Amino acid sequence: MLSMSTEDLKAYVYKEISENPALEIVKKKSSREDFRVAGLSKDSDAYQRSLEASEDTNETLQSHLMHQLNSMNISKDEAELSKKLIYNLDENGFYGSMLAPETLLDKKRPAQNKAMLESCIARIQAMDPVGTCCKTPEESLYVQAKLDGNCPKLALFILDGHIDLLNPPDPFKVYKKLQDFQKEWHAKTFAGKLALDDLSFDEYDTEDAINFILRLNIHPAQGFTKDTNSNFESPDIVLRIEKIVGPILHSDYEKGLVAGDRNYHFQIKYASGVLPEIRIAKDFSFDKQNTIRAQELIDNLAFRESTIVLQGCAIVEFQKDFFLNGKGHLSVLTRKTIANSLGIHESTVSRMSAKKGSKYFQTEWGLFPASYFFPSGVKSDDGKEKVSSDTIKIKIQEIIDEHKGENLSDSKLTLLLNAQGIKIARRTVAKYRSQSGIQNSYIR
């Protein structure tokens, strides 16, 4: 049950109610009902043992892209338009098989114009995996090359409408085709200048360009589960983190309380969502097996709630700096660390924070998937401390803002981060920059 979204669990609970006469609904709930604090089950160990299994890591491309989109600081119009684009991508991650993207513009929203559409498409193309939200695989390869930052200019020329020259991808043959194409082009009347004219290349340069192109991913959506749901994702907000004025002496996870600093503490509340409140029917006593089954469901639902709150408290405890100060203040955190601190199995934490589960934290800084609070990181210069990916992304943006007009390359960004004591490779910088929706220097 921990890995289920509220909608999936709701369907499961109603199925159990329809099949078990020992169960009855006390009260149906709407998604707008108030949050309530969940206490911890005293018998949680009994239910814990039934949940020890491997993590389900399947994830749809749409869910993966939405996790990134929800972490970006963009306008409501951009968010809604981006969401439409993401959920209209086909199983290969392209929009070529759907209606033209322009049809997704809401005419009732003046801000949603062609310029915003192009900006949203570019933002999604730069997300991980790079190269989705393109019309064709050829366009995806060109986008990937532009965003890489170290693409040979000859490779860009080939990918910009001349990919047929790669058939076959033999360096000598492609080199000859390029020369022939250049000659034939300039033999035309009123032929303009080619980007190829500014390049000095030989067979070895051609081989480098081909090798670069062959390393690109023509199937960026490969490895993701096919999204069979045509509806937009409805986030299952399971926890609300409230920062309350006034200190408390110590954290009390059973009451959903986490100590903050001398000025604040946190209240973690569980969103019961649209799940109905159920109980064993008062007049039902003639079928012991159904009564036992009904009680097991009630106990498991209570354990799901208490386990989620328990882990939410631990995450707030470890990521206190973020909940006090916002983005850019996440620490490196692993699921194993949370599991060890609570004395539970790591797979239980994985279920609560799995990306496909749609479990979100509502904070004063915005809505974030549970997985957001487990960032990876790199070692600092002294090797003693790790710097989270969240912090590095903020620093990349700060460096770019400080050097406006310079169009810093990923290599230059790497040097500047290294100078701040962050040991990081250029490829990792490119990855974090791309995930943040920041275009590379070639486009900027």
N, C-alpha and C positions, 0 to 999 in steps of 0.2 A: 504493500500500500504506500510505502514511502516514495516509491518511484512514480506513482500515478499523479497525474494532474487532477485538479478538483473535478473537472468535467468527466474524466474517465472514472474517477472514484464515485461520482454521483450516479453514473450509469450502473456501476457495479452494485452500489447500495440499493438502488431501486429494483435491480434484478433480484437481489437477496430478499427484499421485502415481498416481491411478487411470488417468490417460491417458498417462503417460510411463513406459515400462519402465526408463528410465535412472535413475529415482529410487527410493530405498529408505529406509525408516524405520530410524534407528539406535535411537531410544528414544522411546516415547510418554511424554508428561508429564501430570501432573495439575495442577490449579490451585493446589495446596498446595506445589508444589516451590519450592525456595529461589530467591531472586533472584541474579543474577550480573552482574558488571560487564561492560559492553560496550566493546570497543576501537573506535577509529574506523577505517573502511576507508580504505586508502591510495588506492584507486581511486574514491573517492566522487564526484569530479567527473564521471566518465563516467555515473554513475547520476543525478546531480543534474540533468543536462540533460533527462532523460526525465520529470522531475517538474514542470517549469515550466508551470503552467497556472493557470486561475482557481480561486479558493477555492469549495468547495461549501458554501453557507451554509444549505442546507435543514435544518430542525430541527423535531422534533415538539413539540407542546405539553407532552407528558409529560416529555421530556428537558429542556425549558426550565424547567419547574417543579421538577424533581428537582435541577437545578444549584443553584437557590436553596435548596431544602430541605437539601441536603447541606452548605450553608455556615452553617446555623443551629445554635445550641447548644440542642438539645432532648433529651429523654429517649429511650431506645430504644423505649419503648412508643409515644410520640408519633410518632417517626420511622416506625415500621412501619405505624401506622394511617394516617398522612398519605400514605405510599407507596401503600397500598391505594386510598385515595381518588383519588389522582392517576391511577393506572393503570386506574381504573374510570370515568373521565370519557369521555363520548362525543366524537365528532368536533367538536362545537360547544363543548366545554369544560364541559358540564353533566352532572349525575348523574340527571336526571329520567327517562332511558330505562333506567336500571339498577335493580337491587334497592335497597331502602331502605338508606341508609348504615349503619343500625343493624346490618345483617347482616354488616358488616365487622368488628365488634367480636369480639375473641378472648376467649371465655369462660374460657380458661385463664390469662388475664392480668387479674387483678383491677383493675389500674390503668386498663385500657381500659374506661371507663364512658361514659355519655352526655355527661357534662360534658367529658371529654377529647375526645370526638368533635366536639362543638360548637366546642371550642377549635381543633381541627385544621382543621375546615372554615373557620372564620373566618381562620385563618392563611393558608390556601391562597387564599381569596378576596382577601386583601390583597396577594398576590404579583403580580408582573408576568407577564401582563397582568391588571389588576384586574378582578374579576368572574367568574372561572371558579369551578367547584365550587359552582354554584347549581342549584336544581331547574329553574328556568325562566328564559327571557330577561328576563321582568319582574322577577324577583328579582335578577338580575344588574344590571339598571339601578339598582335601589334600593340595592344594595350599593355600586356605583360612586359613586353620589351621596353616600352616607354617608361613604365613605372620602375623598371629594374635599376636604372641609374647608370649602369655600366654597359649598356648595349652598344655594340659596334654600329656606327652610322650606316655601314653597308647593310647590316642586318635589318635596320629600320627601313631602308629603302626597299629591300626585298619584300618585307612584310606589308609595306604600304601599297598594296595593289599589284605586286609583282611576284606573288608566291608561286605562281605557275612556273617560274624560272628554276625552281628547285626540283623539278621532275626530269631526271633523277637527281638526288642530292650529291652528285659527284663534283668535287671542287673544280676540276679542270673544265668539265662541261658547263657548270654554272658560270664560271669565269668567262668562257667564250660567249655564252648566251647574253651576259651582261654587256660585253663589248659590242656584240651584234645589235642588241637592243638600242644601245647608245648611238650607234652609227645610223640605224634605220630611223630613229627618232629625229635626228638632226638633218636627215635627208628630206624630211617633210617641209613643205612650204609654211612659212611663218611659225615654225616649231620654236617653242619657248625653251628656257633653260631648265635642265634637269638637276635634281639634288645630287644625282650621280656625278655631274660635271665637277662638283667641288671636292670629290673624293679621289684620292690617289690610292689605288688598290691593285693588288696582284693576286695570283692564285692562292698564296698563303693567307692573305686577308680574307679572301673568299671562303677559305676553309674555316677560318675563325668565325666568320659570320654564320656559316652553316651549322657549326658545332653549337653556337649560342642558341640558334633557333631550335635545334633538335632537343635542347635541354628544357625548353618551355613546355607547359602542360596544355595540350590541346583539349583535354577533358577536365576543366577546373572543378566540375561538380562530382568527379569520380570519388568514391569512398563514402559519400553521404547517402543516407537512406532516402528513398523516393518519398516525396510528400504527397500522400493520397488525399489530403484534406484541402479542399479548394477555399475554405474559409480562412480569414485572417486569424493569426494567433491571438488568443485572448489570454493575457498573462494571468497565471494563477498566483495572485499576491497572497502569500501565506503568512508573512510577518510584517508588522509595522513597527519601526523603531522610532520611538518618541524621546526627544531630549527634553528632560524636565528640570527646571530650575531648582537648585537645592541639592546638597550632597547627601549620600547615605554612607553609613559606616563600612558596609561590605556588600558584595553582590549576593543575591538570593535567587538562584536560577529557578527554584520551585515556584517563585512568584513572578518570574520573568523580569527580575531587576538586576541591573549591572551598574556597579559604581563607576562614576566618570572621573571627575576631578573635584576640586573644592567648590565648584559652582554648579555642576550639573550631575545628573545620573540618568540612566536610560531605562525605559519601560518597553519590554518586548511583548507585543500582543499578537495573538494568532487569528488569522482570518478564517472563520468557519465557512465563508463563501456561501455556495448554494446547496451545501449538504443538508439534508433534512435531519432534524433531531429525532432519534428513534429510541424505542424502549421495548422491553418484553411485554406483550399484551397482558393486562391484569387478569383477564378471565381465561387465559390459556394455561392449562396445566396437564393436559392429557397426553402429550407427546414429549418425552424427556429428551430425545435426540434433537428435535427441532429447538427446544429450549436451550440446550447446550450450544448448538450452532449459533443461535441468536446472541447468546451471551458472549461467545467468542468474537463475533463481529463487532459488538459494542466495545469490548475490551481492546480489540485491535485498532479501532478508530480512535479510542482514547490514547492508546500508546503512540499512534501516528502523530497525534497532535502534540503530546508531551515531548516526544523525541525531537520534533521539529523545533519547538520552543527551546528545548535544552541546547540544541546545536546552535540555534540563533543567538542565544546568550553567550555561548563560547566564542562565536565569531565576532560578536560585538566586543567582547573582552580583549581578544587578540588584535582587533582592528580598531581599537578605541580612538586612535589618532585620526582615522578617516571619519568616524561618526562625529567627532568633535570639530574637524576642520575641513572635511570635504575631499574632493578629487585631488590626486597628487600626494596623498598621505597614506596610501595602502602599504602595508608591510608584506614581505614574502610570507606566504602561509601555505601549508600543505594539509591535505585531509587527514594525513596520519597524525599531525600535530593536534588537531581537534579531537580525533579519536582517542589519542593517548591521554589528553587532558580530562576527558569525560569517562574514560575507562570502558569505551564501547568499541565495536569492531569498525575498522576503516571502511568496509563496504557499506555500513549504515550511513556514514557521512557522505559517501559517494552517491548513494541514492538520493539523499536530500539535496545535494548540490549538483546533480547531473544536469547537463545543459538541456537534455530533451524533456525534463520534468516540468518546465515552465514555472519553477518556484522562484519568487521574486521577493526582494526586500524593499519596502516603501520607506524612504528616508527623507530627511529635509533637503537632501542634495539631489533627490530624484529617485527614479525607479531602477533597480539593478537586479539582474539575475543572481541567484545564490552563488553561481560559479564565479562571478566577478570578484568575490572576496578571497579567491585562492590564486593570486597572481604568481607567475614565475618571476625570476629575477636573475641578476648577475652579481658577481662579487665586486666589492669596492676595491679600491687600489691597495688597501692594506690587507685584503683577503679575509678580514675578520667579520665583515658585515655584508649582507646581501641587499642590493637595491632592487625594489620591485619594478616590474614592467610598467605599472601604473605611474610610478614616479618618473621613470625614464621617458615615457610618452609626454608627460607634462614638461619635462626639461627640454625635450626636442622642440616642442612648440615655443617655449620661452626663448630658446636660442635663435630660432627662425625669426621670431618677433624682434629680437634685439639686433638682428643683422638684416633688416628689411632692405630689399633691393640687391642683395648679394647673391641670391639664389644658391644657397649652400648645398653642395653635393652631399651624398651620404658619407663619403670618405671624410669630408670636412667636418660634418656633424660628429662623426666618430672621434676625430681628433679633439674636438672641443669637449666632448663628453669625457674622454680620457683625461683631459686636463683638469676636469672637475673630480677626478678620482674614481670614475666609473669605468671599469674594464669591460669593454664591449666590442664585438666584431662588427664590421661594416654591414654584413648580411643581416645581423640582428637589428641594427639600427634601421635598415631598409624595411624589415618586417614590422617593427613597432611604428614607424612612420606611416606605412601603408595601412595598418590596422586603425590608426587614428584619423584616417581619411585625408592625410596630407599628401599632396601630389609631390612627385620628385622634382628636382631642380630643372630638368629638361622642359617640364610643362610650366612650372612656376615662373 
